[in-house]
């Protein structure tokens, strides 16, 4: 397979099959890009994707997005704002599980920008609490 990888990066010597793959690699790895950086001390994690950063913070540092937002810098705050705007525009029913402050911010954003579709009202039988699901899961006997 290595003989098919004729296009090699001069900076890290990684090889690619197509020149477009090499170019994408250069842009993502070796050029400046809009990275989101983890704001915790002595952590060098960075990602282009907000979801990767949020997962990293939760798994490696053991805190939620809300706690991280309190500790984080401008990049994290901007990423949270972008996510909130996207949720408000495309998935308006997701804010029903949010805290009051976030719900208020989503509503303010909707008041200015409107929504794409009608609010989704869940049916009564669709509503499940985490406690109920945990109780049901604990009743399952797996041998």
SULJOZI-V678781 format. One record per residue. N is the residue number from 1. SS is DSSP state (2 for helix, 1 for strand, 0 for the rest). BURIAL is + if it has 24 or more other C-alpha atoms within 12 Angstrom, else -. Layout:
n:N ss:SS burial:BURIAL
n:N ss:SS burial:BURIAL
//
This chain:
n:1 ss:0 burial:-
n:2 ss:2 burial:-
n:3 ss:2 burial:-
n:4 ss:2 burial:-
n:5 ss:0 burial:-
n:6 ss:0 burial:-
n:7 ss:1 burial:-
n:8 ss:1 burial:-
n:9 ss:0 burial:+
n:10 ss:0 burial:-
n:11 ss:0 burial:-
n:12 ss:0 burial:-
n:13 ss:0 burial:-
n:14 ss:0 burial:-
n:15 ss:1 burial:+
n:16 ss:1 burial:+
n:17 ss:0 burial:-
n:18 ss:0 burial:-
n:19 ss:2 burial:-
n:20 ss:2 burial:-
n:21 ss:2 burial:-
n:22 ss:2 burial:+
n:23 ss:2 burial:-
n:24 ss:2 burial:-
n:25 ss:2 burial:+
n:26 ss:2 burial:+
n:27 ss:2 burial:-
n:28 ss:2 burial:-
n:29 ss:2 burial:-
n:30 ss:2 burial:-
n:31 ss:0 burial:-
n:32 ss:0 burial:-
n:33 ss:0 burial:-
n:34 ss:0 burial:-
n:35 ss:0 burial:+
n:36 ss:1 burial:+
n:37 ss:1 burial:+
n:38 ss:0 burial:+
n:39 ss:0 burial:+
n:40 ss:0 burial:+
n:41 ss:0 burial:-
n:42 ss:0 burial:-
n:43 ss:0 burial:-
n:44 ss:0 burial:-
n:45 ss:0 burial:-
n:46 ss:1 burial:+
n:47 ss:1 burial:+
n:48 ss:0 burial:-
n:49 ss:0 burial:+
n:50 ss:2 burial:+
n:51 ss:2 burial:-
n:52 ss:2 burial:-
n:53 ss:2 burial:+
n:54 ss:2 burial:+
n:55 ss:2 burial:-
n:56 ss:2 burial:+
n:57 ss:2 burial:+
n:58 ss:2 burial:-
n:59 ss:2 burial:-
n:60 ss:2 burial:-
n:61 ss:2 burial:-
n:62 ss:0 burial:-
n:63 ss:0 burial:-
n:64 ss:0 burial:-
n:65 ss:2 burial:+
n:66 ss:2 burial:-
n:67 ss:2 burial:-
n:68 ss:2 burial:+
n:69 ss:2 burial:+
n:70 ss:2 burial:-
n:71 ss:2 burial:-
n:72 ss:0 burial:+
n:73 ss:0 burial:-
n:74 ss:2 burial:-
n:75 ss:2 burial:+
n:76 ss:2 burial:+
n:77 ss:2 burial:+
n:78 ss:2 burial:-
n:79 ss:2 burial:+
n:80 ss:2 burial:+
n:81 ss:2 burial:-
n:82 ss:2 burial:-
n:83 ss:2 burial:+
n:84 ss:2 burial:+
n:85 ss:2 burial:+
n:86 ss:2 burial:-
n:87 ss:2 burial:+
n:88 ss:2 burial:+
n:89 ss:2 burial:+
n:90 ss:2 burial:-
n:91 ss:0 burial:-
n:92 ss:2 burial:+
n:93 ss:2 burial:-
n:94 ss:2 burial:+
n:95 ss:2 burial:+
n:96 ss:2 burial:-
n:97 ss:2 burial:-
n:98 ss:0 burial:-
n:99 ss:0 burial:-
n:100 ss:2 burial:-
n:101 ss:2 burial:-
n:102 ss:2 burial:+
n:103 ss:2 burial:-
n:104 ss:2 burial:-
n:105 ss:2 burial:-
n:106 ss:2 burial:+
n:107 ss:2 burial:+
n:108 ss:2 burial:-
n:109 ss:2 burial:-
n:110 ss:2 burial:+
n:111 ss:2 burial:-
n:112 ss:2 burial:-
n:113 ss:2 burial:-
n:114 ss:0 burial:-
n:115 ss:0 burial:-
n:116 ss:0 burial:-
n:117 ss:0 burial:-
n:118 ss:0 burial:-
n:119 ss:0 burial:-
n:120 ss:0 burial:-
n:121 ss:0 burial:-
n:122 ss:0 burial:-
n:123 ss:0 burial:-
n:124 ss:2 burial:-
n:125 ss:2 burial:-
n:126 ss:2 burial:-
n:127 ss:0 burial:-
n:128 ss:0 burial:-
n:129 ss:0 burial:-
n:130 ss:2 burial:-
n:131 ss:2 burial:-
n:132 ss:2 burial:-
n:133 ss:2 burial:-
n:134 ss:2 burial:-
n:135 ss:2 burial:-
n:136 ss:2 burial:-
n:137 ss:2 burial:-
n:138 ss:2 burial:-
n:139 ss:2 burial:-
n:140 ss:0 burial:-
n:141 ss:0 burial:-
n:142 ss:0 burial:-
n:143 ss:0 burial:-
//
